[in-house]
Every structure is written in C-alpha cells, then in structure tokens.
Amino acid sequence: MTYQEKKSIVSLISTLLIFTVYLLYRYPQYPNEVSDSKVTFHYWGSFILVLTLVSIAAHIVISIVFNIIFRMTTGEKEPAFADELDKRIDLLAFRNSFAMFVSGFLLAMGLLVIDQPLKVMFIVLIAAGFLSDVTGSISRLYYYRRGV
C-alpha cells in the first residue's frame, strides 16, 4: 500500500472514532424537557462548534502520530510533493465530499420547509458533515486503488 492509501485509511478510521465518541458523549446531554428554542439553538450550536474544533485538533494529532509511526516502520519520509495524479485525486474526492454535504444541506432545508422540528434539521446537517468526510476519505482511497 502506498503512503496515500494508508493515510486515507487512517483518516477514515479516525473520523469514525472521533464522531462516534463525541456523539456518545454529547448527545445524551440534549435538554429533552425544555421547549425553548433559545436552549435548543444553544445546544446544537455548541454541539457543532465543539465537534468541529475537537475534530480538527484530533485530526492534526492523529496525522502527526501517523507520520511518526510511518517513518519509524518504513524508514521513509512522507512525500514532499504532490504530482498531477495526487492533485486530481484530491479534486475528485473533494467533489464527492462536497456533493454529499450539499445534498444533506438541501435535505435539511427541505425538512424545515415541511415543518419538521429544528432537532431533525440539525441532526441531518451533522450527519451530512460526517458523511461528507467519510465520502472524501473513501473516494480518495478508491481513486488511489483504481487509478484515475
């Protein structure tokens, strides 16, 4: 397996772990008995903001640890440059990821149009963000395996 394939697998696994652990920690704290929209907005806003910050920090730490372990086990450095294939694969993976998020966003807005609760809209937005990240990692792995 190439460095890029291993990096995509680590990214996919870390995304799944980070999201699952954060969801299991944070979702039970949802204020069920309060119907005040201000409390609901506060909860979901902090949920998304903290998830974003935790995810970014965890991905940075995991990337550093991955590079250290990769270098220790193989004796190779990470590639210092990206060739045309790497750039094309990144663009295709970004396209797939973006399409997944936009689809989820449109679904969330559609749910608001048909008078679904705000909780459902936020859950769909969070799921769309998660699925777009997973889609990007899987696409990157697929394109490196298959070639473009």
TAPE-V463459 format. One record per residue. RES is the residue in three letters. PHI is phi in degrees with one decimal (999 if undefined). PSI is psi in degrees with one decimal (none if undefined). OMEGA is omega in whole degrees, 0 to 359 (* if undefined). Layout:
# TAPE-V463459
RES	PHI	PSI	OMEGA
RES	PHI	PSI	OMEGA
This chain:
# TAPE-V463459
MET	999	143.7	180
THR	-82.5	168.7	178
TYR	-57.9	-44.0	183
GLN	-64.5	-38.6	179
GLU	-66.2	-44.0	178
LYS	-63.0	-40.1	180
LYS	-65.1	-38.1	178
SER	-65.7	-40.3	179
ILE	-66.1	-43.5	178
VAL	-63.5	-40.3	178
SER	-63.0	-42.3	179
LEU	-64.0	-47.8	181
ILE	-64.7	-41.8	180
SER	-67.0	-36.5	177
THR	-62.6	-46.0	179
LEU	-61.2	-44.8	181
LEU	-67.2	-46.2	181
ILE	-60.4	-48.2	182
PHE	-64.9	-43.8	182
THR	-64.5	-47.2	181
VAL	-63.6	-45.1	180
TYR	-64.3	-41.1	180
LEU	-63.8	-44.5	179
LEU	-65.8	-30.6	178
TYR	-77.2	-43.3	192
ARG	-94.1	-35.8	186
TYR	-62.3	-37.6	178
PRO	-62.6	-13.7	179
GLN	-83.4	3.5	181
TYR	-63.0	129.9	180
PRO	-77.0	92.6	185
ASN	-69.0	-42.9	188
GLU	-81.1	-9.4	181
VAL	-92.1	127.5	179
SER	-103.0	5.8	180
ASP	-70.9	125.7	183
SER	-67.9	-26.0	179
LYS	-65.0	-41.0	178
VAL	-66.6	-41.3	180
THR	-62.4	-46.7	179
PHE	-62.5	-40.5	179
HIS	-62.2	-45.8	180
TYR	-61.9	-52.3	184
TRP	-69.9	-34.9	176
GLY	-63.2	-45.4	178
SER	-68.9	-35.0	178
PHE	-57.8	-50.8	183
ILE	-69.6	-42.6	181
LEU	-64.1	-47.3	180
VAL	-67.8	-39.3	177
LEU	-59.4	-42.0	179
THR	-62.8	-47.5	181
LEU	-66.1	-44.1	179
VAL	-63.2	-42.0	181
SER	-63.8	-44.4	179
ILE	-63.0	-48.4	181
ALA	-62.3	-43.9	181
ALA	-65.9	-40.1	179
HIS	-64.8	-36.9	178
ILE	-64.8	-47.8	180
VAL	-62.7	-44.9	180
ILE	-64.5	-37.5	178
SER	-64.7	-41.8	179
ILE	-64.8	-45.7	179
VAL	-63.0	-41.7	178
PHE	-60.0	-45.6	180
ASN	-63.3	-38.1	178
ILE	-65.5	-47.5	180
ILE	-65.4	-41.0	178
PHE	-60.2	-43.5	181
ARG	-68.7	-37.9	180
MET	-69.2	-38.2	184
THR	-81.3	-36.1	183
THR	-103.2	-21.2	184
GLY	78.5	4.5	181
GLU	-102.4	151.8	172
LYS	-88.5	161.0	175
GLU	-68.3	149.2	181
PRO	-56.9	132.1	184
ALA	-83.5	-11.1	182
PHE	-139.1	160.5	176
ALA	-114.6	123.9	179
ASP	-85.7	-174.2	183
GLU	-61.2	-38.2	179
LEU	-63.1	-45.3	179
ASP	-60.6	-43.3	180
LYS	-65.6	-41.6	179
ARG	-65.4	-43.4	179
ILE	-63.5	-41.7	177
ASP	-61.2	-41.4	179
LEU	-65.4	-42.0	179
LEU	-66.3	-41.6	179
ALA	-65.8	-39.8	178
PHE	-64.1	-40.4	178
ARG	-59.4	-47.4	180
ASN	-63.9	-42.1	179
SER	-63.3	-45.0	180
PHE	-63.5	-41.7	179
ALA	-62.7	-39.3	178
MET	-64.9	-43.4	180
PHE	-67.1	-43.1	180
VAL	-63.1	-38.7	177
SER	-61.8	-44.0	178
GLY	-65.1	-39.2	179
PHE	-63.4	-45.2	179
LEU	-64.1	-38.2	176
LEU	-62.7	-43.0	179
ALA	-62.2	-41.9	179
MET	-68.7	-36.6	176
GLY	-63.3	-36.4	177
LEU	-65.2	-34.3	176
LEU	-67.4	-36.7	180
VAL	-63.7	-36.8	180
ILE	-93.0	23.7	172
ASP	62.6	41.1	172
GLN	-82.6	156.2	180
PRO	-63.2	157.3	179
LEU	-61.0	-33.3	179
LYS	-56.1	-42.2	181
VAL	-66.0	-41.8	179
MET	-61.9	-44.3	180
PHE	-67.4	-38.7	178
ILE	-62.9	-41.5	179
VAL	-65.9	-39.6	178
LEU	-63.9	-43.6	179
ILE	-64.9	-43.6	178
ALA	-62.8	-38.2	179
ALA	-64.4	-40.9	177
GLY	-63.4	-44.3	178
PHE	-62.7	-48.6	181
LEU	-65.3	-32.8	178
SER	-68.3	-36.9	177
ASP	-66.3	-43.8	178
VAL	-64.0	-42.9	179
THR	-60.8	-41.5	178
GLY	-62.3	-43.9	180
SER	-67.2	-43.3	179
ILE	-66.1	-40.7	179
SER	-62.0	-44.8	180
ARG	-60.1	-45.9	179
LEU	-62.5	-43.9	180
TYR	-61.2	-46.4	183
TYR	-68.9	-33.5	176
TYR	-70.0	-35.8	179
ARG	-70.5	-47.7	185
ARG	-80.7	-33.9	187
GLY	88.4	160.0	183
VAL	-115.5	none	*
